[in-house]
Amino acid sequence: MLRFSDGRNFGRTLTGLCLILGPVLYLIASIVGPDVDDDNKAKELANIAANKGSFLVSGVIWLVAAIVLIAASVGIIHMFRGRKVGLGQIAGGLLLLGNAVGFAWYAFTIAEYEMVNQSGLDRAALAKFLDKADNDATIAPLIICFLLGIVLGLILLGIAAWRRRVVPVWSAVLMIAAGIVGFFGESKGVEIVSFVLLIGGLAPLGLAALRMTDEEWDAPREAAPSAPPVEPTPTPAPAT
């Protein structure tokens, strides 16, 4: 249970819950949302217009999922801390960056929704605008942040979780697989598969955080190297 009066308990519990809830919300958003991604932007807008309600609900759930996993990413940075910055902390930072791009995706969702929700707009001209915008280099920074954050972040997190033995090997493999499949997640089917893999990868990590004691959560993840034993100085024999 979240205890606001105890910082250690709150951080540990929130991280565990968010690691479980975030991927589930992404999966729900993907299932609820219509498959509107199309190279033909006029057809894409027509599909959105035919499914306005589910399109908007999916976008809102997607935004909430991004916020939840941003919170989880902060917890991952704490969970994998050690004497030096390691793969787990780098992965947590990348995941935070990648999920922050979810705010931009939500903004695009709202823009497309209003394109079909408002009457009197030239949908053909808007479709042409979307086509130009999708192929413009100005969107490249968002794509790069998403790929580095989600794809590379999950791969590094899987490796870090395996090295620390925080989760079973199969869970670490699923994290890596989710990152790789997410790279190709342009269609709704591939996207759903990637989120199923993500649940299998992150849920055990969340359970591991929930099962920790507050002392284990707050303790350093790596033990400091012990000093070499000091050889006792031999006592000289008394003179006779």
FENBELVEN-V502325 format. One record per pair of residues at least 24 apart in sequence whose ideal C-beta (glycine too) atoms are under 8 Angstrom apart, sorted by the first residue. I is the first residue (numbers start at 1). J is the second residue. If there is no record, write none. Layout:
# FENBELVEN-V502325
i: [I:I]
j: [J:J]
This chain:
# FENBELVEN-V502325
i: [6:8:8:8:8:9:11:11:11:12:12:12:12:12:12:13:13:14:14:15:15:15:15:15:15:15:15:15:16:16:16:16:16:16:17:17:18:18:18:18:18:18:19:19:19:19:19:19:19:19:19:20:20:20:20:21:22:22:22:22:22:23:23:23:23:23:23:23:23:24:25:25:25:25:25:26:26:26:26:26:27:27:27:27:27:28:29:29:29:29:29:30:30:30:30:30:31:32:32:32:33:33:33:33:33:34:35:35:37:37:37:41:41:41:41:41:41:42:42:42:44:44:44:45:45:45:45:45:45:45:48:48:48:48:49:52:52:52:55:55:55:56:56:58:59:59:59:59:59:60:62:62:62:62:63:63:63:65:66:66:66:66:66:66:66:67:67:69:69:70:70:70:72:72:73:75:76:76:78:79:79:79:79:80:80:80:81:81:82:82:82:83:83:83:86:87:87:87:87:87:88:88:88:88:88:90:91:91:91:91:91:92:92:93:94:94:94:94:94:95:95:95:95:95:96:97:97:97:97:98:98:98:98:98:98:98:98:99:99:100:100:101:101:101:101:104:147:150:150:151:151:151:151:152:153:154:154:154:154:154:155:155:157:158:161:164:166:166:167:167:167:167:168:170:171:171:171:171:172:173:174:174:174:175:175:175:176:177]
j: [214:214:215:217:218:214:75:78:217:75:209:210:212:214:217:209:210:71:75:71:72:74:75:76:78:79:206:209:75:206:207:208:209:210:206:210:68:69:71:72:75:206:69:72:75:76:202:203:205:206:209:202:203:206:207:68:65:68:69:72:202:65:69:195:198:199:201:202:203:199:61:62:64:65:68:62:65:69:195:198:192:195:196:198:199:61:58:59:61:62:65:58:188:191:192:195:192:57:58:61:57:58:59:62:188:58:187:188:186:187:188:126:127:128:130:131:134:123:124:127:112:127:130:112:115:116:123:126:127:130:112:113:115:116:116:113:116:117:109:112:113:109:113:109:105:106:109:110:113:106:102:105:106:109:102:103:106:102:99:100:101:102:103:105:106:99:102:95:99:96:99:100:202:206:99:209:157:205:217:166:209:217:221:160:164:221:220:221:220:221:222:220:222:224:160:156:157:159:160:163:156:157:160:161:164:156:153:154:156:157:160:153:157:153:148:149:152:153:156:149:150:153:154:157:149:145:148:149:153:145:146:147:148:149:150:151:153:149:150:145:149:142:145:146:149:142:183:179:182:179:180:182:183:179:179:178:179:182:198:201:179:180:205:201:205:221:205:208:201:204:205:208:204:200:200:201:204:205:201:201:198:200:201:201:202:205:201:201]
